[in-house]
Amino acid sequence: MSEEDVLNPPRGMRDLTGADAELHEYMVELFKETARRNGFKPIITPTVEYFRLFEKKSGEEIKRSMYVFQDKAGRTLALRPEVTASVVRAYLKEMRSQPKPIRLYYVAQCFRYEEPQKARYREFWQGGLEIIGDPDINADVSAAFTASSFLEELGVKHYYVVGNVATYRVIMNRIGIPEETQDLVLHLIDKDRVSEALQVLRDKTSREDIVELFERLLNSGIDEALSVIMDFRELGEGYSIIESELAKTREFIELLNQMGFNAAYEPKLVRGLAYYTGLIFEYKTSGGLSVSIGGGGRYDGLTRVYGGEYEYSTGLALGLDRIMLLLDPGKILPSKTTVLISILEGVPLKAGYELVRRIRVEGVEVIPYRARSLSKALSLANRINAGLVVIIGRREYESGSIAVKNMSTGEQKYMGLNDINAFLDYIKGARMQQPRNDTG
């Protein structure tokens, strides 16, 4: 490996610096704040888990793209490719006795060894919401509403594409298609390889009527789907399950539309994770990205896969990296005022830090700086776009005062160090007058 290669992050990984790093931090804090405001509590799970946790129900594509390795004791581990499985594990280990429904949020980095391209990285960040223990459609709506509220605050226009995998699962269960084959069929549909998915069904069932049924369903609206299903007499009680699931899907769509969001049914939407059991949805945007910026759905009974009792569950994850591509940091990041505390030669550093400790003003950052000369301090202030420079020279220090220079107006004022309230009021006034910083 050359010295130049050492300076580059691994393929598919990125450094976030400057305005990008600030935007990322702002989004993370906003997501957490929005989640808390809507009654979700934080959960933090390990970045590294046992491989078998994800092997059980993550789906073919994710299993193939996981970072898998052995630790020094020979245990097979993986960098998490997603977070829901970890949340379910933590629920079974730590939270079963808590009153339900349990509402959780997380912000986490995930890893998948995929071909890097625009909006697709090998290390990526997700903001997620999970609700465990609520069978009602309100749980799905609550999670979706919270995520949409976050996107709205960022100014990201979005719409919902909604589907339901239960219809296809029930049919394949009825004719004895193994679960592994079901996962493959749904994976191919998710990748828009419908003809291949239908061929897998032909090979496994030798029944053209099943293939035709799937083909019709994949091209039917939500109101047509039930009449299509009625033609399949073998369903028995499976019909009532599908009827119930499609009714929930319709209600979910109608509720979102009533709340001012745009949602529509898409029969080919099945998503790539194998643990989904019913209602599913994705967030799309007309902002120049062809891929979804998030999605989620029902994963009822995933607790049973890991040895627990059956539990109703729903959740979603937003791709923070993809959302960032839609944002202009200069328009999103809140404005701030930088105050440079210039501690000139002959003045103890302690004097500057005593002042730093006393400045607590919303939207103000304070930087202590040991300056060889006033000109150097003012030069740095210009380079970092500081709004105010506090000058503590030997004369000011000995007289118990400070000089405050407003970099926008050129005005310079002297104040007593003990008159901190007047100084704080001056900072607030200068902040209100200062033009917005585009990048901070």
Beta strands, then each sheet from edge to edge (+ up, - down):
strand 1: 41-42
strand 2: 48-50
strand 3: 68-70
strand 4: 76-79
strand 5: 102-111
strand 6: 123-132
strand 7: 159-164
strand 8: 263-265
strand 9: 279-284
strand 10: 294-298
strand 11: 313-319
strand 12: 337-344
strand 13: 364-371
strand 14: 388-392
strand 15: 401-406
strand 16: 412-416
sheet 1: 1+ 5+ 6- 11+ 10- 9+ 7- 8-
sheet 2: 2+ 4- 3+
sheet 3: 13+ 12+ 14+ 15- 16+
end
